[in-house]
């Protein structure tokens, strides 16, 4: 991660934390995350298959054939047999340090592991094997600030020798004299593919894997599935978060807006346009001529507003906002036919009738305070929360609950 980015996080954190006074001057108390590191050699040797275990921090969700894969943030992947959606079964846990995203094509699973891309053969789900590792392809991988921390102190982290695998939190006090800080951070498609949720940073289209990190779009040629080739990266913008593909276009979400790239030349996506919005955490999904974007404010995401935007993307060179709807604390979302699904963590899973888009009418609310993301499949909707997987059947009136599976 670039030094200027880390320093910026520090400065921003000082601005958003309230000040107080003691006898020596103004001060602030804030929570700082200290990286827990591992040597590169040990890090790359620590991938393993383990017995099922409780989830620690639910992350991204992905489906492939009869399986559900749930990311345990920065730790690995829980593998679940969903051949009977009414009674899913935990199969195993794939430990992948510093993992956040996966994508699957024809039994080859691609996963980020910090700075590396790792490929696994899952044709025998009980005997998963590593088939390739591309090292140092994600130099700016998302070292996300942990919940409750104001910033990350990188002063003791050596990126040439170590990898961040976790964080500890401590309280620090900074004293100001004449508005100056005394101490500061000194950070020197054919094929059988799966389906991810709206929070995904990985996407497989045809023979290419597209992955976004904080600033860039990375392209990998996976024509030879167990020998992916790194084709390089293109700078996209600042605080890139998610990627979604639809009809030969990539839609990339950032905290400040949405970018559209053409896949006319799949090995080299071409910038088409962008549209700005208020600062906030931002996944995007697309159907027809409309993009649906949730923008979450608060914490490190930006201002306090949280909204759902409907954007006209018929003209890829000139997208424009059609409508906005207030939300509470949105995370992932999905769209299928005339239904839009929004994980609004403060209130639950919202179901909207989108037959008259851009006019959306909420027709159902499933109260689940920790709804994170959804995957709309042909026959059902799969939703992940912090502690469970919920599966719903489509009905004429929206959704009906099929099953609830505890991840703990």
N, C-alpha and C positions, 0 to 999 in steps of 0.2 A: 504494500500500500504506500502511496506516495507521501512524502514528508509533509507537503503543503496541506494535504487532506487531514492528516492527524493534528497538525497545529490548528487548523480551522475548527475542528471539533472541540479542541480545548478552549479556544476563544469564544465560540458560541456558548459553551457550557457556562463560562463565567458570566455571560450576559443574561442567561435565563435563570440563574440561581440567585435568590434574594440575599441582600447584604445585611450585616448587623455591625455592631461596634463593640470594641473592648478598649481598655485604657491606652493601647498602643496604636489604635487606628481602626479603620473599617476592615471587616473580614467577612468571608463567606465560608460556610461548611458545605462540602459537596461529596458525593460518592464517586470514587474513582475505581475503575476496573484494572486489575493488574494481570497481565497475560500469564497463563500457565503454559510453559513451552516444553517441547520434546525435540530431541535431535532429529535431523532429517532422516538419518539411517534408521533409527528406532521407529519413527513415524511411518515410514514406508514399509516396515516389516510387521506392522501391528494390525493389518487386515486379517479378520478371522471369522469363521462361522461358529455361532454359539447357540445354545438352547434358548427358547423363548424367554423373554424377561419383561418386566413392567416398563412402560414407557416413562421417560424422565421429563422430556419437553417436546410435545408434539410439534412437528413441522410440516413439510410438504407431503402431499398424498399423490399416489400414482397407481394406475391399474393396468394390468396386462393379462390377457386371457382370463383365467379364473383366479388370478391373484391380485391382492391389494398390497402395496408397499407403502409404509408410513415412515417418514423420516423422523428419527429421534435427534433433535437439533444438535449438530456438531458431533454426533456420536456414531450414527449408523442407521440401518434400515430394518424395520420389523416386517417380516414376510408372513402374510396371512392367506390361507386357502379360503377362497370365497366361492367355491363350486356350489355350495349351498348357502345362498345369501341370508337365509333365515337362521343359519347356525355357522358362522365363520369359525375357522380354527387357526390358532397361531402355529406356524411351522418352525420358524427359526429366527435368529437375529444375525444380520450381516454387519459386523463391526467395521465401520469405515471412518477413521478419525477425520474430523473437520469436514464432514459431509453435510450438504444441504439439498442437493438436487440429484435426480436420476432421470434417465430415459431409456426405453427398451425398443429394440428392433430385432426380430427373428432370433429370439433367445439370447441376444447379447445385451447386457445391461451396462449402461455407461453411468458413471457416478463421479462427481467431483470429490476430491480428497484434499482440501486445502488448495495448494498450488498445482496439484496434479489432476489429470483425468485418468480414471481407472476403468477398464473393461472387464466384465465378468461373463462367463458362459453359464447360463441358468437353464440349459436344456434339461438337465437333471436337477430339479429344484432341491433335492436332498444332498446333492454333491456339487455345489457351486465352486467354480474354479476361476482364478484370475488369468486372463489371457493377454492383457496388455496394460502398460502404464506409460502415459505420456507425461514427462516431468516438466515442471515449471511453465505450464501453459496458461496458468491463471495467476500471474504475478500480483494482481490487485484483487484477489478473492475477498469476499465479504467477511471481514472480521467484525461482525455486528456487535454494537455496544450492548452488553447484557442488560436485561430488565433491571431498572432501579439505579443504573449507573449514569452519571452525567457525562463522562468521557473515559477514554482508555489511555493509560500511561504507557507509552511504548519505549520509555527511556532505557530499559534494561533488555529490550528485545533485539536480538541480532538476526535479521532476516536471511543472512547468508548461511547461517548454521542451524537455525531452529525454526520450528513451526508452532503456531499458537493452537493449542488443543482445548483451552478452557480459560476461565478467569476466576480470580478471587476479588472481593469487593472490600474496600476500606474507606473510612471517612478521613478527609483531609481538610485542613483550614488554611486559607490563603489570606494574608494580611495586606491591606492597601495603605500606602502613604502618599498623599497628594494624588490619588487616583491611579498610582502605579502599582503593579503587582510585584511583590518582593521575590516570589518564587514562581517559576513557570515551567511547563513541560519543555524539554529540550530534545525532541525527537529528531535525531540525526535523519416422390415417393412410393414406389411399390414396396411391398414387404409388410410383414406383420408387426406393427408398432403399437405401443401402449398409449395411454392417455393421462396427462397430468392435469393438475388443477390450475387455477388462474394465478397462483402465486409462484408458478414455476419459472426458473431461469434457464432450463434446458428445453429444447424442442427439436424433434426429429421430423424432417420433411424430405421425402425421397431418400437420396443417398447422402444426406448431409445432417450433421448435428450442429445446431446453433445454440450458443451459450452466452449469456450476458454476465458481466461482473459490474463493479461499481461504475466503470467508465466506458466499457468496450463491448462490442459484439465479436465473439470468437466463432470461427467456422472450422469444422472438422469434416473431412471426407471419410465416410464410413462405407464406401463401396465394398471394400474388404472389411467385413464386420469386425473381425478380431485383430485388425491392424489399422486402427484409425490414423489418419494423417492430419496434422495440424496445418491448416492453410493460412493461419495468421489471424489478425484481429483488426478491427476498425474502431477508432474512437467515435463514440456516439454522443455522449454528453456527461452530465454530472448526476451522480446518485441514481444510476440505472438499477431497476428492481426486478422487472418481470418481462417475459416474452410470450407471445401468442401468435400462431400462424393461422391464416385463413385465405384460401383461394389465391395462392402464389404471392402472398404478402406477409411480412412480419410486422407485428404491432408491438412496440417496445415501450414499456411504462417506466417513467422516472418520477422522482418526487416533484418535478416541476412541469411535467407534460407527457405527451405521447408522441412517439416517432413512428413513421411508416417507411418500411423498406420493401422494395420490389425484389422478387426472386426470379425474375426473367433469366438471370444468370445465377443459378443457385450457388455456385462456388464463390460468388462475389456479390452479395446483396447490395442493392443500390438505393441510396437515400432518396425519398420522394418528398416528404414534408414532415412538419411537426406542428403540434398545437399545444399551447401553454395553458396551465390551469393554476389555481392556488396551490401553494406548497403543501404536500401531504403524501403519505404512502399510497402507492397507486398500482393496482393490478387492472388489466384490461381484457375483455373478451369481445368477440365480433361475430355477428350473424347478419347476412344480407348486406344492406347498406348502412348498418348501424353498429357503432362501437359503444360498449357500456363500460364505464370506468367508475370505480369507487375510490374516493380520496379520503384518507383518514388523517385527521389532525391530532394535535396533542403530542406530548412526550417529545421524542426526537424527530417526529414526522413533520412538524411545522406548526402552522397556526392552529387555532382551536376548532375550525369548522370541519365537519365531516359530511360529505355529499355523495350522491350518485349522479353521474353525468351521462347524458345520451348525446352521442356525437355522430353527425352525418359524415360518412367516409366514402360516399359514392364517387366523389372526385378525389382521388388519392393525392392530388396536388393541392387540394384546398379543403381540408376537413374543417368543420365548424360545429360549435356546441348548439344543440337544439333545446335541451331542457336540463334542469337540475332539480334534485330531490334531497331534502335534508335527511340525514341518517344519524345514528348514535355513535358507533365505533366500528365501522365496516372493515372487514378483512377481504376474504376471497368472494368471488361471484361466478355465476355461470348462466348460460342461456341455451334454451332448447325450444324450438318452434315458437309458441306464443307465451312462453314462460321465462321470466328472469328470476334467478335465485341470488340472494345477497346474504352473506354471513355477517350480520350486524351484531358484534359480540356483546354489546350491552343489552340487547333485547332478545336475540335469537336468529333463527333462519327466516328471512322474509321471502315470500313468494309473490311475484307481481305478474299480472296479466299484461303482456306486451303486444297484444294483437293490434293495438292502435298506437304503436310507437310513433312519436316520442312520448305520448301520453301513457304513463304506467299507473296501474291500479293495484294496490296491495290487496290480495285475496286470501292470504293465509299468513300466520305467524306461528312458528314452532319455537317455543321458548326453550332456549339452550344458551346460557350466558357465555359459553366459551366456543361458539361456532367459529371455525377458522377458514375452511375452504370446501369447495364442492367440485364433483366431477359429474356432469350430466351424461349418462350413457343412454343407449337406445331404449332400454327397457326399465331403467331405474336411475335414481339420483343417489350418489354416494357423498356423504358429508363427514368430515373429520372435525372433532373438537379437541380440546386439550387432553381428554381422557377416554374418548370413545369414538367409534365409527357408527354412523347412522345411515340406514339405507331406506329409501322411500320409493314407492311405486307411483307412476303417473296415473292420474284419474282425470275425469272430465272437469273436476272442480279444483285441480291442483295436484296435491300430493297426499299419500297416506303412508304412515310408518310401517315398514316391513320388519326391521330388526334394529337392535342396538347392541353393539359389541364393545365390551370393556377392554381398554388397552392397558389397564393397570395390572 
